[in-house]
Amino acid sequence: MRRVSILGATGSIGQNTIDLIARAPEEYDVVALTGATNIKQLAHDAIRLRADVAVTADETRLDDLRAALHGSGVEAAAGTQAITESATRSADWIMSAIVGAAGLAPGLAALEQGTTLALANKESLVCAGALVLETARTCGTRILPVDSEHSAIFQALIGEDMASVERIIITASGGAFRDWPIEDLPQATLDQASSHPNWDMGQRITIDSASMFNKAMEIIETHEFFDVQPDQIEVLVHPQSMVHALVGFNDGALMAHVGPPDMRHAIGFALHHPYRQDLPVERLDLAAIGQFEFRAPDEARWPALRLAREAMQAGGMMGAVFNAGKEAALDGFIAGQIGFTRMAEVVEEAMNTVAASDGHIAATMTLDNVLEVDHLARKAAQAAIQKKAG
C-alpha cells in the first residue's frame, strides 16, 4: 500500500487526483490532504479517504474544519506552516497542486524528506527552478511533471538522449479569446475570461489561459525542468487541445503526445510511474476528429509570451518577479481594479522596477531570497495596479 498526500486537494488537480485514488482505495494510505477555504470539500474527502490529517491554509477556519471532521478520527490543522509540516509527514508520493508561489515551501519540504513529488505547481520551477532541482538532486528524490504539456514532453523523451533534442513544442488552446478581434480584448469581462473552451479548470488558471500567462509560465518551466535553451522552446496554438507537446530531434523527427483534454492522464501517469495502468479517460477516435489545427501565437495578442522570454534572458530570480507580478495582476483583474489587457502591463512594470533595484535578481537563490523578491515584485505590481486603476 502506497502512502500518498495531496497538497491542494480541493482544486481541480487535487480533485482529479482524488478521483483516481478513490477508484482503488485499497492501494493507498492517504496521509494528508490540504486545501484553502472549501472546508466542506476538504473534510468530505479526508473522511472518505481516511486521511491522517486535513489542513486548511486559512487559520480562521480551523474550528470549522474541526467541526466538519468531528468523530472521524481525522486530525485537523490550519495555517501555511501546518501545510508545510504536512508535506514532511512520511509518504511515498506527494501531489503538489497548491496554486501559486504558496506551493514552493511545501514542495521543497516534500523533496527534503525524500518523497517523490508529482509537480503540478508550475510556480515552483518558475520562481525557483534551480533551487527546486538542486534540492531534488541533493536529497536523491524524483520530480514527476504533472502539467499536461510537461508530462507529454517527459513521456516523449523516455529512452531518448537529450543531446539529440533540437526543439520542444508546447501547445496552447488559446483560451477564451483566441478568436476575438484584438481590439475587443480591453473590454473582456471576468465572466468571459473565466470560461475555457476545452478544459475544466479553476478560475485563476482559466484566466491565465485566456491571457496566455499560463503558457508563458510553462515556457519557463520547460526551460528549467528539461534544461533546454529558451530558443529551443516553441509555442503553437492548437484549438483542439489534443496534441499536448512535441519533441523535435536532430534527425528531423517529431515525437508527439496525443490524448484527450483530461488532466487525469498526466496525473495517472505520475501516480503509477514507471508503469502505465488503465485510466478512465476518453479514447480518441481520430477519424471522427478529422484534423488538428496549429498556428503561431500572436505576441501582440498575448504579450505574456514575450515577457516570459525576457524573464529567462534576465535569469537569476526574474522568474520569481514574473510570477509574483502575474499573481498580483490577476488578483487586480478579478477584483475589477484593472482590465484584461492591463495585466501584462502590470507584470512588465513589476519586472522593470525590481530589475532596477540593487542586486535582488542576481542574489543567491535561497527560499528566503525568493520570498523577498516575491514580496518586492508584488509591492511593485500593486503600485502599478493603483496607477492604472487611477
TORDOGU-473664 format. One record per atom (N, C-alpha, C): residue in one letter; x negated, y, z. Coordinates in steps of 0.2 Angstrom, whole numbers, plus 5000, padded with zeros to 4 digits. Example, Ala and Ser with C-alpha at 12.3 -4.5 7.8 and 13.67 -1.06 7.14 Angstrom:
2
A493449725039 A493849785039 A493449845039 S493649895035 S493249955036 S493650005039 
//
This chain:
390
M499649945000 M500050005000 M499650065000 R499750114995 R499350174995 R499650234999 R499150265003 R499350325007 R499350385002 V499950425002 V499950474997 V500250535001 S500050594999 S500350665001 S500550704995 I501050744996 I501250794991 I501250864994 L500750904991 L500750974993 L501151014988 G501651044990 G502151074986 G502651034983 A502950994988 A503450944987 A504050964984 T504251024986 T504951054984 T504951084977 G504351094974 G504351124967 G504451074962 S504451094956 S504651044950 S504150994950 I503451004950 I502950954950 I503050904956 G503150934962 G503250894968 G503850844967 Q504450874965 Q505050834964 Q504950784959 N504650794954 N504450734949 N504050684952 T503550704956 T503150654959 T503550614964 I503950644968 I504450604972 I504850564968 D505150584963 D505550534959 D505150474957 L504550474955 L504150414953 L504050374959 I503850404965 I503650364971 I504250334974 A504850364973 A505450344976 A505750284972 R505450274966 R505650214962 R505350154964 A504750154968 A504450094970 A504150114978 P504650124982 P504450144989 P504050094993 E504050034991 E503649984994 E502949984993 E502750024988 E502050034986 E501650094989 Y502050134992 Y501750194995 Y501950205002 D501450235006 D501550255013 D501450335012 V501950375013 V501950445012 V501650475019 V501150515018 V500850545024 V501150615025 A501050655020 A501350725022 A501650755015 L502250785017 L502550825012 L502550905014 T502350945009 T502351015011 T502851055006 G503051115009 G503551155005 G503451225007 A503951265005 A503951335007 A504651345011 T505151375007 T505751395010 T506351345009 N506251295005 N506851255004 N506851195009 I507051215015 I506951175021 I507451105020 K507951115017 K508451065016 K508151005012 Q507851025006 Q507550985002 Q506950945005 L506550985008 L505950965011 L506150905016 A506550925021 A506750875026 A507150815023 H507550825018 H507850765015 H507350715012 D506850745008 D506350705005 D505850665010 A505750705016 A505250675021 A505650625024 I506250625026 I506650575029 I506750515024 R506850525018 R506950475013 R506350435012 L505750465012 L505150435010 L504750415017 R505050425023 R504750415029 R504050435030 A504050505028 A503350535029 A503150545036 D502550545037 D502250555044 D502450625046 V502350675042 V502450745043 V502750785038 A503150835039 A503350885034 A503150955036 V502950995032 V502651055034 V502951115029 T503151165032 T503351225028 T502851275029 A502751315024 A502251365024 A502551425028 D503151435029 D503551485032 D503551475040 E503151505044 E503151495051 E503851505054 T504151555051 T504851575054 T505351525053 R505251475049 R505751415048 R505551355051 L505051355056 L504951295060 L505551265063 D505851305067 D506451275071 D506951245066 D507051275060 D507551255055 D507351185053 L506651175052 L506351115049 L506451055055 R506251075061 R506351035066 R507051005067 A507551055066 A508251035067 A508450985061 A508251005055 A508350955050 A508050885050 L507550885054 L507150815055 L507350785061 H507750815065 H507950785072 H508150715071 G507850675075 G508050605076 G507650555071 S507350585066 S507050545060 S506350515062 G506050545067 G505350525068 G504850555064 V505050605060 V504550645055 V504350705059 E503650715060 E503450775063 E503550835059 A503650885062 A503750955059 A503151005061 A502951045056 A502451095057 A502551145052 A502251205053 A502351265049 A501751305049 G501651345043 G501151395043 G500551365038 T500251415035 T499751395030 T499151355033 Q498951365039 Q498451325042 Q498751255043 A499351245045 A499651175045 A499651145039 I499751175033 I499751145027 I499051125025 T498551165026 T497851145025 T497651085030 E497951085036 E497751025040 E498150965038 S498650975035 S499050915032 S498650875026 A498250915023 A497850895017 A497250855020 T497050865027 T496450825029 T496750755032 R497350745033 R497550685035 R497350625030 S497150575033 S496950515029 S497450495024 A497250495017 A497650475012 A497250455006 D497450415002 D497150384996 D497150434990 W497750474990 W497950514984 W498350574986 I498150634984 I498550694986 I498750724980 M499350744979 M499550784974 M499550864976 S499150904972 S499050974974 S499551014969 A500151024971 A500651064967 A500851124970 I500551154975 I500651214978 I500551274972 V501051314972 V500951364966 V500551424969 G500051444964 G499651504966 G499051484969 A498651544971 A498051534975 A498151504981 A498751504984 A498851474991 A498651394990 G498551364985 G498451294984 G497651284984 L497251334984 L496551324984 L496251294991 A496451324996 A496151295003 A496351225004 P497051205003 P497251135005 P496851085000 G496851114993 G496451064989 G495751054990 L495351104993 L494751094995 L494651045001 A495151055005 A495151015011 A495250945010 A495750935005 A495850865002 A495150834999 L494850874995 L494250844992 L493650834998 E493650875003 E493150865008 E493250805012 Q493850785012 Q493950715016 Q493950655012 G493750665006 G493650605001 G494250584998 T494750614997 T495450594994 T495450614986 T495650564982 T495750584975 T496250634975 L496150684971 L496550744971 L496850744964 A497550744963 A497950754957 A498050824957 L497750864952 L497750934952 L498250964947 A498850984950 A499251024946 A499251104947 N498851114953 N498751184954 N498251214950 K498351244944 K497851264940 K497451324943 E497751364947 E497451414950 E496751404954 S496751334956 S496151314960 S495551324955 L495651294949 L495051304944 L494951374941 V495451404940 V495451474938 V495051524943 C495251514949 C494951554954 C494251534956 A494151474957 A493551444960 A493351384957 G493351374950 G493151314947 G492451284949 A491951324949 A491351304951 A491351274959 L491651304963 L491751284970 L492051224971 V492651214967 V493051154967 V492651094965 L492351104959 L492051044956 L491451024960 E491051074962 E490451064967 E490651024973 T491251044976 T491451014982 T491650934980 A491950924974 A492150854972 A491450814971 R490950844968 R490350814967 R490050794974 T489950844978 T489650834984 T489950784989 C490650784989 C490950734993 C491150664989 G490950664983 G491050604979 G491750584978 T492150634977 T492850624976 T493050644969 R493650614967 R493850624960 R494450674959 I494450714954 I494950754952 I495350734946 L495950724946 L496350704940 L496750754938 P496750784932 P497150834930 P497850814929 V498350864931 V499050844930 V499450894925 D499150954924 D499450994919 D499450954913 S500050954909 S500150914903 S499550914898 E499350974897 E498850984892 E498150954894 H497950964901 H497350934903 H497350864904 S497950834906 S498050764906 S497950734899 A498250774894 A498150754887 A497450754885 I497050804887 I496350804885 I495950754888 F496050744895 F495750694899 F495850624895 Q496450604893 Q496650544890 Q496350534883 A496250594880 A495950584873 A495250574873 L494950594879 L494250584880 L493950524883 I494450484885 I494250414888 I493850374883 G493250354885 G492750314881 G492350364876 E492450424876 E492150474871 E491550504875 D491050524870 D490450564873 D490550634872 M490550674877 M490650744877 M490250784872 A489650754871 A489150784866 A489450784859 S489950744858 S490250734851 S490850784850 V491050814856 V491650854855 V491450924852 E491850944847 E491751014844 E492251064847 R492851044848 R493351084850 R493951054853 I494251094857 I494851064861 I495451114859 I495951084857 I496551124856 I497151114861 I497351164864 I497951154868 I498551194865 T499051164866 T499651184863 T500151224868 A500551274865 A500951314869 A501651314866 S502151304869 S502851314867 S502951384864 G502651434867 G502851504865 G503351534870 G503651484874 G504151514879 G504751544876 A505151584880 A505751604879 A505751654873 F505251694872 F505251744867 F504751734861 R504651674860 R504151654854 R504451684847 D505051694846 D505351714840 D505651784840 W505551814846 W505851884847 W505451934843 P505751984840 P505452044837 P504952074843 I504352084841 I503852104846 I504152174849 E504452214845 E504652274848 E505252274853 D505552214854 D506052204859 D505852174865 L505152154866 L504952124872 L504952174878 P504852234877 P504852284883 P505552274886 Q506052264883 Q506752264886 Q506952194888 A506452144888 A506652074890 A506852074898 T507352044899 T507552044906 T507351984910 L507351984917 L507151924921 L507551864919 D508151864918 D508551804917 D508351774910 Q508251814905 Q507951794899 Q507251764899 A506851794903 A506151764904 A506151704908 S506651684912 S506751634916 S507051574913 S507151574907 S507451514903 S506951484898 H506751424899 H506251394895 H506651354889 P506451354883 P506751314878 P506651244878 N506151214881 N505951144881 N505851114888 W505551154893 W505351124899 W505751144904 D505851094909 D506251114915 D505751124921 M505651194922 M505151214927 M505351264932 G504951284937 G505151334941 G505151404938 Q505451454941 Q505551514938 Q504851544937 R504351544941 R503751584940 R503351554934 I503351484934 I502951454928 I503351464922 T503951474922 T504351484916 T504251554913 I504251604918 I504051674916 I503351674913 D502851634916 D502151634914 D502151604907 S502551554906 S502551534899 S502851584894 A503351624896 A503551674891 A503051724890 S502651744895 S502151794894 S501451764891 M501451694891 M500851654889 M500251664894 F500451694900 F499951694906 F499751614908 N500251574907 N500151504909 N499651474905 K499751484898 K499251464893 K498551494894 A498551554896 A497951594897 A497551564903 M497951544908 M497651504914 M497351444912 E497651404907 E497451344905 E496851344901 I496751404897 I496151404893 I495551404898 I495651444904 I495051454909 I494951384912 E495551354914 E495551284917 E495151234912 T495251234906 T494951194901 T494251204901 H494051264901 H493351284901 H492951254907 E493251264913 E492951244919 E492951164920 F493551134919 F493551064920 F493151024916 F493251034909 F492850994904 F492151024902 D491951084905 D491351104904 D491151124897 V491651154893 V491551174886 V491551244886 Q491251274881 Q491151344880 Q491851374878 P491951434880 P492551464878 P492751464870 D492251474866 D492351474859 D492551404856 Q492451354860 Q492751284858 Q493451274860 I493751324863 I494451314865 I494951354861 E495451314858 E495851354854 E496651344856 V497051384854 V497751384856 V498151384850 L498651334850 L499151334844 L499851334847 V500251374844 V500951374846 V501351314843 H501651274847 H501951214844 H502651214848 P503151234844 P503851244847 P504151174850 Q503951124847 Q504251054849 Q503951034856 S503351054858 S503051034864 S502950964865 M502850924860 M502650854860 M501950834859 V501550874855 V500850864855 V500550914860 H500350884865 H500150924871 H499350944871 A498950914867 A498250934866 A497950894861 L497450924858 L497050884853 L496350894854 V495950844853 V495150854854 V494850834847 G494450884845 G494150884839 G493350854839 F493150814835 F492550784836 F492050804830 N491450784831 N490950814826 N490950774820 D491350724819 D491450684813 D492050714809 G492450764812 G492950794809 G493650764811 A493650714815 A494250684818 A494550724823 L495250714824 L495650744829 L495950694833 M495950694839 M496250644843 M496850684847 A497450664845 A498050704848 A498350654853 H498650694858 H499050654863 H499750684862 V500250634861 V500950654859 V501350614864 G501850654866 G502350624871 G502950674872 P503450654875 P504050704877 P503850754882 P504150814882 P504050864886 P504350844893 D503950804897 D504250774903 D503550764907 M503550804913 M502950804917 M502850734921 R503350694921 R503250634924 R502750584920 H502550604914 H502050564911 H501350584913 A501150644914 A500550664916 A500450654924 I501050654928 I501050644935 I500950564935 G501250524932 G501250454932 G500550424930 F500250464925 F499550444923 F499050454929 A499150504932 A498650524938 A498850474944 L499450464945 L499650424951 L499450344950 H499450324944 H499250254943 H498550244940 H498250294939 H497550294936 H497050244940 P496750204937 P496550204930 P496950154925 Y497550134928 Y497950094924 Y498550134922 R498950104916 R499550134914 R500150084916 Q500650114919 Q501250074921 Q501850104917 D502350064917 D502950094914 D503250154918 L503450204914 L503750264916 L504450284913 P504850314917 P505550324915 P505550384910 V505150384905 V505150444900 V505450424894 E505650474890 E505950454883 E505350424879 R505550384874 R505150354869 R505350394863 L504850424860 L504950464854 L505150434848 D505550454844 D505750424838 D505550474833 L504950464830 L504550514826 L504950524819 A505250474817 A505650484810 A506250534812 A506550524817 A507150574819 A506850644820 I506250644823 I505950714824 I505850744817 G505550704813 G505450734806 G504750764805 Q504650824809 Q504050864808 Q503850894814 F503250914815 F502950954820 F502751024817 E502851074821 E502651144818 E502051164822 F501551204819 F501051234823 F500951304819 R500751354824 R500551414821 R500051454826 A499651494823 A499151534828 A499551584832 P499351594838 P499651634843 P499451714841 D499951754841 D499851824840 D499651854847 E499051884847 E498751904853 E499051974855 A499352014850 A499752074851 A500352054855 R500652004854 R501251974857 R501051954864 W500551914864 W500351884870 W499651904872 P499551964875 P498851994877 P498551954882 A498951914886 A498651864891 A498051824889 L498151804882 L497551764879 L496951794879 R496951864877 R496351904876 R496051914883 L496451924888 L496251944895 L495851874898 A496151814896 A495851754899 A495151754896 R495051764889 R494351764886 R493951814889 E494151874891 E493751924894 E493551904901 A493951864904 A493851844911 A493251794911 M493351744906 M492751694905 M492151724903 Q492151774899 Q491551814897 Q491251844903 A491651874907 A491351914913 A491051864918 G491351804918 G491051754923 G491151764930 G490751734934 G490751744941 G491451734944 M491751774948 M492351774951 M492951814948 M492751824941 M493351864937 M493951824936 G493851754936 G494451714936 G494951724942 A494651734948 A495051744954 A495451814953 V495051864950 V495351934949 V495951924944 F495851884939 F496351874934 F496951844937 N496851794941 N497451754944 N497751804949 A497451834953 A497751874958 A498151934955 G497851964949 G498252014946 G498851984943 K498751924940 K499351894937 K499951884942 E499751854948 E500251844953 E500551904955 A500151954956 A500452024959 A500952054953 A500752044947 A501152074941 A501752034941 L501751974941 L502351934941 L502851944947 D502551954953 D502951974958 D503352044957 G502952094953 G503252154952 G503752154947 F503652104942 F504252094937 F504852064940 I504752014944 I505351984947 I505652034952 A505352074955 A505652124959 A505952184955 G505852184949 G506152234945 G505752304945 Q505052294947 Q504652354948 Q504352374941 I504252324937 I503952334930 I504252294925 G504252314919 G504452274913 G504052224911 F504352174907 F503952114905 F503252124902 T503252174897 T502552184894 T502052224899 R502352254904 R501852294909 R501452244913 M501652174913 M501252134917 M500552124915 A500452124908 A499752114905 A499352184907 E499652234907 E499352304908 E499152304915 V499552274920 V499352274927 V498752234928 V498752174925 V498152124925 V497552154923 E497552184917 E496952214914 E496652274918 E497152314921 E496952364926 E496552334932 A496852284935 A496552254941 A495852224939 M495752194933 M495152174931 M494652224930 N494852284927 N494352334926 N494152364933 T494652374938 T494552404944 T494052364948 V494152294949 V493752254953 V493052254950 A493052244943 A492352244939 A491952304941 A492252364942 A491852424943 A491652424951 S491952384955 S491752384962 S491052354963 D490752364968 D490052344969 D489952274971 G489752234966 G489452164967 G489952104968 H490652124968 H491052074970 H491152014965 I491152034959 I491151974954 I490651934954 A490051954955 A489351914955 A489251884962 A489651894967 A489451864973 A489451794973 T489151764978 T489151684979 T489851664979 M490051604976 M490651584976 M490751534982 T491051564987 T491251534993 T492051544994 L492351504998 L493051514999 L493251585002 D492851605007 D492951675010 D492851725004 N492351725000 N492251774995 N492751774990 V493051714988 V493551704983 V494151744986 L494351724992 L494951764996 L494851834996 E494251854997 E494051934997 E494251964991 V493951934985 V494051954979 V494851954977 D495151904979 D495851894978 D496251954981 H496051974987 H496352024991 H496252094987 L495652104985 L495452164981 L495852174975 A495952114971 A496252114965 A497052124966 R497352094971 R498052114972 R498152184974 K497652214978 K497752284980 K497752324974 A497252314969 A497152354963 A497852344959 A498052284958 A498652264954 A499252304957 Q499352304964 Q499852344967 Q499852414966 A499252444966 A499152514964 A499352524957 A499152484952 A499352484945 A500152484944 I500452434948 I501152424948 I501552494950 Q501352524956 Q501652584958 Q501552634953 K500952644950 K500852694945 K501352684939 K501352624937 K501852604931 K502552614932 A502752594939 A503452604941 A503652674941 G503152714943 G503252784944 G503352824937 
//
